[in-house]
Protein backbone atom coordinates (compact mmCIF):
# COMPACT_ATOMS: atom_id res chain seq x y z
CA UNK A 1 0.00 0.00 0.00
CA UNK A 2 2.80 2.43 0.91
CA UNK A 3 4.61 1.60 -2.34
CA UNK A 4 1.45 2.38 -4.32
CA UNK A 5 1.04 5.71 -2.55
CA UNK A 6 4.67 6.60 -3.21
CA UNK A 7 4.30 5.58 -6.87
CA UNK A 8 1.12 7.64 -7.23
CA UNK A 9 2.81 10.63 -5.60
CA UNK A 10 5.73 10.26 -8.01
CA UNK A 11 3.38 10.21 -11.00
CA UNK A 12 1.61 13.34 -9.76
CA UNK A 13 4.93 15.14 -9.29
CA UNK A 14 5.96 14.11 -12.81
CA UNK A 15 2.69 15.40 -14.29
CA UNK A 16 3.08 18.67 -12.40
CA UNK A 17 6.64 19.15 -13.68
CA UNK A 18 5.54 18.44 -17.25
CA UNK A 19 2.62 20.88 -16.92
CA UNK A 20 4.83 23.64 -15.52
CA UNK A 21 7.52 23.08 -18.17
CA UNK A 22 4.95 23.11 -20.98
CA UNK A 23 3.28 26.29 -19.71
CA UNK A 24 6.55 28.17 -19.30
CA UNK A 25 7.68 27.11 -22.76
CA UNK A 26 4.40 28.24 -24.31
CA UNK A 27 4.52 31.56 -22.45
CA UNK A 28 7.98 32.37 -23.84
CA UNK A 29 7.28 31.14 -27.37
CA UNK A 30 8.15 33.81 -29.92
CA UNK A 31 5.32 35.04 -32.15
CA UNK A 32 5.53 33.91 -35.77
CA UNK A 33 5.88 37.58 -36.73
CA UNK A 34 8.72 38.35 -34.29
CA UNK A 35 11.76 40.32 -35.50
CA UNK A 36 13.78 37.09 -35.59
CA UNK A 37 11.33 35.45 -37.96
CA UNK A 38 10.93 38.65 -39.97
CA UNK A 39 14.68 38.83 -40.51
CA UNK A 40 14.67 35.19 -41.52
CA UNK A 41 12.36 35.67 -44.52
CA UNK A 42 14.17 35.09 -47.79
CA UNK A 43 12.00 37.64 -49.56
CA UNK A 44 9.98 40.55 -48.29
CA UNK A 45 7.32 42.50 -50.11
CA UNK A 46 8.82 45.96 -50.50
CA UNK A 47 5.43 47.31 -51.47
CA UNK A 48 4.15 46.69 -47.96
CA UNK A 49 4.56 49.10 -45.08
CA UNK A 50 6.29 47.54 -42.06
CA UNK A 51 4.85 48.30 -38.62
CA UNK A 52 6.93 47.17 -35.64
CA UNK A 53 5.04 46.96 -32.33
CA UNK A 54 7.49 47.23 -29.43
CA UNK A 55 6.66 46.14 -25.90
CA UNK A 56 6.52 43.51 -23.20
CA UNK A 57 4.09 40.62 -22.54
CA UNK A 58 1.10 42.84 -23.36
CA UNK A 59 2.48 43.11 -26.91
CA UNK A 60 3.99 39.61 -27.05
CA UNK A 61 0.47 38.24 -26.79
CA UNK A 62 0.96 34.80 -25.23
CA UNK A 63 -0.25 35.72 -21.74
CA UNK A 64 -2.29 38.75 -22.81
CA UNK A 65 -4.81 39.16 -25.64
CA UNK A 66 -2.77 39.81 -28.78
CA UNK A 67 -3.51 43.30 -30.08
CA UNK A 68 -0.83 42.96 -32.79
CA UNK A 69 -2.80 40.10 -34.35
CA UNK A 70 -5.92 42.28 -34.29
CA UNK A 71 -4.05 44.95 -36.24
CA UNK A 72 -2.70 42.42 -38.71
CA UNK A 73 -6.17 41.01 -39.33
CA UNK A 74 -7.54 44.50 -39.94
CA UNK A 75 -4.79 46.09 -42.01
CA UNK A 76 -2.82 43.38 -43.83
CA UNK A 77 -5.18 43.66 -46.81
CA UNK A 78 -4.32 47.37 -46.99
CA UNK A 79 -0.62 46.69 -47.45
CA UNK A 80 0.69 46.70 -43.87
CA UNK A 81 2.82 43.93 -42.37
CA UNK A 82 3.17 43.77 -38.60
CA UNK A 83 6.22 42.71 -36.60
CA UNK A 84 5.62 41.72 -32.98
CA UNK A 85 8.63 42.94 -30.97
CA UNK A 86 7.16 42.19 -27.56
CA UNK A 87 9.05 40.09 -25.01
CA UNK A 88 7.63 38.95 -21.68
CA UNK A 89 8.90 40.70 -18.57
CA UNK A 90 10.74 43.47 -20.40
CA UNK A 91 11.29 46.86 -18.85
CA UNK A 92 12.26 49.81 -21.05
CA UNK A 93 15.93 49.13 -20.25
CA UNK A 94 15.66 45.67 -21.82
CA UNK A 95 14.09 47.08 -24.99
CA UNK A 96 16.89 49.64 -25.35
CA UNK A 97 19.37 46.77 -25.21
CA UNK A 98 17.70 44.87 -28.06
CA UNK A 99 17.02 47.82 -30.34
CA UNK A 100 19.27 46.44 -33.07
CA UNK A 101 16.71 43.74 -33.89
CA UNK A 102 13.92 46.32 -34.06
CA UNK A 103 15.91 48.76 -36.18
CA UNK A 104 16.97 45.89 -38.43
CA UNK A 105 13.35 45.48 -39.53
CA UNK A 106 13.64 48.84 -41.33
CA UNK A 107 10.20 49.93 -40.06
CA UNK A 108 7.93 52.50 -41.64
CA UNK A 109 6.01 52.78 -38.38
CA UNK A 110 6.96 51.95 -34.78
CA UNK A 111 4.52 51.76 -31.89
CA UNK A 112 5.82 51.60 -28.32
CA UNK A 113 3.79 50.15 -25.45
CA UNK A 114 6.26 49.62 -22.61
CA UNK A 115 6.54 50.55 -18.94
CA UNK A 116 4.05 48.38 -17.07
CA UNK A 117 6.85 46.29 -15.59
CA UNK A 118 8.78 49.46 -14.72
CA UNK A 119 5.76 50.75 -12.83
CA UNK A 120 5.15 47.40 -11.16
CA UNK A 121 8.82 47.08 -10.15
CA UNK A 122 8.63 50.41 -8.33
CA UNK A 123 5.70 49.41 -6.11
CA UNK A 124 7.68 47.48 -3.48
CA UNK A 125 11.18 46.47 -2.48
CA UNK A 126 10.24 42.85 -3.17
CA UNK A 127 9.18 43.68 -6.72
CA UNK A 128 12.31 45.75 -7.28
CA UNK A 129 14.67 43.01 -6.16
CA UNK A 130 12.89 40.38 -8.24
CA UNK A 131 12.94 42.47 -11.42
CA UNK A 132 16.60 43.40 -10.91
CA UNK A 133 17.51 39.73 -10.71
CA UNK A 134 15.18 38.34 -13.38
CA UNK A 135 15.77 41.09 -15.95
CA UNK A 136 19.46 41.77 -15.18
CA UNK A 137 18.93 45.43 -14.36
CA UNK A 138 22.01 47.54 -13.55
CA UNK A 139 20.22 49.68 -10.97
CA UNK A 140 17.03 50.05 -8.97
CA UNK A 141 13.99 50.31 -11.28
CA UNK A 142 12.58 53.58 -9.99
CA UNK A 143 10.97 56.55 -11.75
CA UNK A 144 14.30 58.08 -12.72
CA UNK A 145 15.48 54.82 -14.27
CA UNK A 146 12.26 54.60 -16.27
CA UNK A 147 12.46 58.20 -17.51
CA UNK A 148 16.10 57.86 -18.52
CA UNK A 149 15.44 54.72 -20.53
CA UNK A 150 12.22 55.84 -22.22
CA UNK A 151 14.00 59.00 -23.38
CA UNK A 152 16.90 56.91 -24.71
CA UNK A 153 14.53 54.52 -26.47
CA UNK A 154 12.70 57.28 -28.34
CA UNK A 155 15.94 59.13 -29.09
CA UNK A 156 17.53 56.04 -30.67
CA UNK A 157 14.40 55.14 -32.66
CA UNK A 158 14.34 58.65 -34.13
CA UNK A 159 18.08 58.65 -34.77
CA UNK A 160 18.39 55.19 -36.33
CA UNK A 161 15.13 54.86 -38.29
CA UNK A 162 13.01 56.93 -40.62
CA UNK A 163 9.88 55.52 -39.05
CA UNK A 164 6.83 57.38 -37.92
CA UNK A 165 6.72 56.76 -34.15
CA UNK A 166 3.88 56.61 -31.64
CA UNK A 167 4.08 55.80 -27.95
CA UNK A 168 1.07 54.63 -25.95
CA UNK A 169 0.31 55.47 -22.35
CA UNK A 170 0.20 52.48 -20.01
CA UNK A 171 -2.73 50.21 -19.24
CA UNK A 172 -3.48 50.43 -15.53
CA UNK A 173 -2.28 47.86 -13.03
CA UNK A 174 -5.60 46.57 -11.72
CA UNK A 175 -8.85 48.51 -11.90
CA UNK A 176 -9.02 50.26 -8.52
CA UNK A 177 -8.51 53.84 -9.65
CA UNK A 178 -7.57 54.97 -6.13
CA UNK A 179 -4.94 52.28 -5.54
CA UNK A 180 -1.25 53.20 -5.68
CA UNK A 181 -0.66 50.59 -8.41
CA UNK A 182 -3.20 52.25 -10.68
CA UNK A 183 -1.92 55.71 -9.80
CA UNK A 184 1.67 54.66 -10.55
CA UNK A 185 0.73 53.77 -14.14
CA UNK A 186 -0.94 57.17 -14.41
CA UNK A 187 2.26 58.86 -13.20
CA UNK A 188 4.43 56.88 -15.62
CA UNK A 189 1.99 57.66 -18.43
CA UNK A 190 2.53 61.33 -17.64
CA UNK A 191 6.26 60.80 -18.11
CA UNK A 192 5.57 59.07 -21.43
CA UNK A 193 3.42 61.97 -22.60
CA UNK A 194 6.12 64.49 -21.67
CA UNK A 195 8.81 62.48 -23.48
CA UNK A 196 6.58 62.19 -26.56
CA UNK A 197 6.05 65.96 -26.60
CA UNK A 198 9.74 66.72 -26.06
CA UNK A 199 10.77 64.41 -28.91
CA UNK A 200 7.88 65.33 -31.23
CA UNK A 201 6.50 61.81 -31.56
CA UNK A 202 2.82 60.92 -31.39
CA UNK A 203 1.16 60.05 -28.08
CA UNK A 204 -1.72 57.57 -27.98
CA UNK A 205 -3.85 57.81 -24.79
CA UNK A 206 -4.52 54.16 -23.90
CA UNK A 207 -4.46 54.74 -20.15
CA UNK A 208 -6.96 57.56 -20.51
CA UNK A 209 -9.32 55.49 -22.70
CA UNK A 210 -9.29 52.59 -20.24
CA UNK A 211 -9.82 54.89 -17.26
CA UNK A 212 -12.77 56.52 -19.01
CA UNK A 213 -14.33 53.10 -19.62
CA UNK A 214 -13.82 51.92 -16.04
CA UNK A 215 -15.24 55.12 -14.58
CA UNK A 216 -18.28 54.98 -16.86
CA UNK A 217 -19.04 51.41 -15.79
CA UNK A 218 -18.74 52.18 -12.08
CA UNK A 219 -17.86 48.61 -11.13
CA UNK A 220 -15.64 48.20 -8.08
CA UNK A 221 -13.07 45.41 -8.49
CA UNK A 222 -13.43 42.48 -6.13
CA UNK A 223 -9.70 41.68 -6.05
CA UNK A 224 -6.97 43.85 -4.56
CA UNK A 225 -3.40 44.09 -5.82
CA UNK A 226 -2.29 43.80 -2.19
CA UNK A 227 -3.81 40.34 -1.80
CA UNK A 228 -1.44 38.19 -3.85
CA UNK A 229 -1.36 39.72 -7.33
CA UNK A 230 1.46 37.36 -8.36
CA UNK A 231 -0.60 34.29 -7.54
CA UNK A 232 -3.56 35.68 -9.47
CA UNK A 233 -1.29 36.40 -12.45
CA UNK A 234 0.34 32.94 -12.37
CA UNK A 235 -3.04 31.24 -12.00
CA UNK A 236 -4.36 33.15 -15.00
CA UNK A 237 -1.38 32.25 -17.17
CA UNK A 238 -1.67 28.55 -16.36
CA UNK A 239 -5.43 28.67 -16.84
CA UNK A 240 -5.05 30.10 -20.34
CA UNK A 241 -2.03 28.16 -21.62
CA UNK A 242 -2.72 24.82 -19.96
CA UNK A 243 -6.52 24.68 -19.80
CA UNK A 244 -7.39 26.95 -22.71
CA UNK A 245 -9.46 29.40 -20.66
CA UNK A 246 -10.04 32.59 -22.65
CA UNK A 247 -8.61 35.88 -21.44
CA UNK A 248 -12.13 37.29 -21.28
CA UNK A 249 -13.24 34.44 -19.02
CA UNK A 250 -10.22 34.90 -16.76
CA UNK A 251 -10.98 38.62 -16.49
CA UNK A 252 -14.64 37.95 -15.71
CA UNK A 253 -13.75 35.35 -13.07
CA UNK A 254 -11.49 37.91 -11.40
CA UNK A 255 -14.12 40.63 -11.62
CA UNK A 256 -12.23 42.81 -14.11
CA UNK A 257 -13.50 44.74 -17.12
CA UNK A 258 -10.23 45.30 -19.03
CA UNK A 259 -7.33 43.48 -17.35
CA UNK A 260 -7.17 39.75 -16.74
CA UNK A 261 -4.81 39.51 -13.77
CA UNK A 262 -3.82 43.11 -12.87
CA UNK A 263 -1.10 43.31 -15.56
CA UNK A 264 -2.47 41.86 -18.81
CA UNK A 265 -5.35 42.68 -21.16
CA UNK A 266 -8.51 40.88 -22.20
CA UNK A 267 -9.99 41.33 -25.69
CA UNK A 268 -11.67 44.62 -24.75
CA UNK A 269 -8.39 46.17 -23.62
CA UNK A 270 -6.48 44.78 -26.59
CA UNK A 271 -9.05 46.21 -29.00
CA UNK A 272 -8.69 49.63 -27.37
CA UNK A 273 -4.95 49.51 -28.06
CA UNK A 274 -5.53 48.27 -31.60
CA UNK A 275 -8.12 50.99 -32.29
CA UNK A 276 -5.72 53.75 -31.22
CA UNK A 277 -2.89 52.34 -33.34
CA UNK A 278 -5.08 51.69 -36.39
CA UNK A 279 -6.47 55.22 -36.33
CA UNK A 280 -2.96 56.62 -35.98
CA UNK A 281 -1.60 54.60 -38.93
CA UNK A 282 -4.48 55.51 -41.22
CA UNK A 283 -4.81 59.19 -40.36
BELBELQUI-V440917 format. One record per backbone hydrogen bond with DSSP energy under -0.5 kcal/mol. CO is the residue of the C=O (numbers start at 1). NH is the residue of the N-H. E is the energy in kcal/mol with one decimal. If there is no record, write none. Layout:
BEGIN
co = [CO/CO]
nh = [NH/NH]
e = [E/E]
END
This chain:
BEGIN
co = [1/2/3/4/5/6/7/8/9/10/11/12/13/14/15/16/17/18/19/20/21/22/23/24/25/26/31/33/34/35/36/38/44/45/49/49/50/50/50/51/51/52/52/53/54/55/56/56/57/58/65/66/67/68/69/70/71/72/75/75/76/79/81/83/83/85/87/91/92/93/95/96/98/98/99/100/102/103/108/109/110/111/111/112/113/115/116/117/118/120/121/124/125/126/127/128/129/130/131/132/133/140/142/143/144/145/146/147/148/149/150/151/152/153/154/155/156/157/164/165/166/167/172/175/176/179/180/181/182/183/184/185/186/187/188/189/190/191/192/193/194/195/196/197/202/203/204/204/205/206/207/208/209/210/211/212/213/214/219/224/225/226/228/229/230/231/232/233/234/235/236/237/238/238/239/239/240/246/247/248/249/250/251/252/258/258/262/264/265/266/267/268/269/270/271/272/273/274/275/276/277/278/279]
nh = [5/6/7/8/9/10/11/12/13/14/15/16/17/18/19/20/21/22/23/24/25/26/27/28/29/29/34/84/38/39/40/41/46/48/51/81/52/108/109/53/83/54/111/85/113/87/59/60/61/67/67/70/71/72/73/74/75/76/78/80/79/49/51/53/85/55/90/95/96/97/98/99/101/102/103/104/105/106/164/52/166/54/113/168/56/119/120/121/122/123/124/128/129/130/131/132/133/134/135/137/136/142/146/147/148/149/150/151/152/153/154/155/156/157/158/159/160/161/110/202/112/204/174/177/179/183/184/185/186/187/188/189/190/191/192/193/194/195/196/197/198/199/201/200/167/205/169/206/209/210/211/212/213/214/215/216/217/218/221/227/229/228/232/233/234/235/236/237/238/239/240/241/242/243/243/245/244/250/251/252/253/254/256/255/266/269/174/260/65/270/271/272/273/274/275/276/277/278/279/280/281/282/283]
e = [-2.1/-2.6/-2.6/-2.8/-2.6/-2.3/-2.2/-2.3/-2.3/-2.3/-2.6/-2.3/-2.4/-2.4/-2.5/-2.6/-2.7/-2.7/-2.3/-2.5/-2.1/-2.5/-2.5/-1.6/-0.6/-0.7/-1.5/-2.7/-2.5/-2.6/-1.1/-1.1/-1.0/-1.7/-0.5/-3.0/-0.5/-2.5/-2.0/-0.6/-3.0/-0.7/-2.4/-2.6/-2.6/-1.5/-0.8/-2.8/-2.0/-0.6/-1.1/-1.2/-2.0/-2.3/-2.5/-1.8/-2.7/-2.0/-1.3/-1.3/-1.5/-3.1/-3.0/-2.9/-0.9/-1.5/-1.7/-1.5/-2.4/-1.4/-1.8/-1.0/-1.0/-0.9/-3.2/-1.9/-1.3/-2.1/-2.6/-2.6/-2.4/-3.4/-0.5/-3.0/-0.8/-2.6/-2.6/-2.6/-1.1/-1.4/-0.6/-2.3/-2.6/-2.1/-2.7/-2.4/-1.9/-3.1/-2.6/-1.4/-0.7/-2.0/-2.1/-2.6/-2.4/-1.8/-2.6/-2.0/-1.7/-2.5/-2.0/-2.3/-2.5/-2.1/-2.3/-2.2/-2.8/-1.1/-2.5/-2.0/-2.1/-2.3/-0.8/-1.0/-2.0/-2.5/-2.3/-1.4/-1.5/-2.4/-2.6/-1.8/-1.6/-1.5/-2.2/-2.4/-2.0/-2.5/-2.6/-2.3/-2.5/-2.1/-2.3/-1.0/-2.8/-0.5/-2.4/-2.0/-1.9/-2.5/-2.5/-2.3/-1.9/-2.6/-2.7/-2.0/-1.8/-2.1/-0.5/-1.7/-1.2/-0.7/-1.9/-2.5/-2.8/-2.8/-2.0/-2.2/-2.4/-2.3/-2.1/-2.7/-2.3/-1.0/-0.6/-2.2/-0.9/-2.3/-2.4/-2.4/-2.7/-1.6/-3.1/-1.1/-2.9/-0.5/-1.9/-2.4/-2.5/-2.4/-2.4/-1.5/-1.9/-2.6/-2.7/-2.0/-2.2/-3.0/-2.5/-1.8/-2.6/-2.3/-0.9]
END
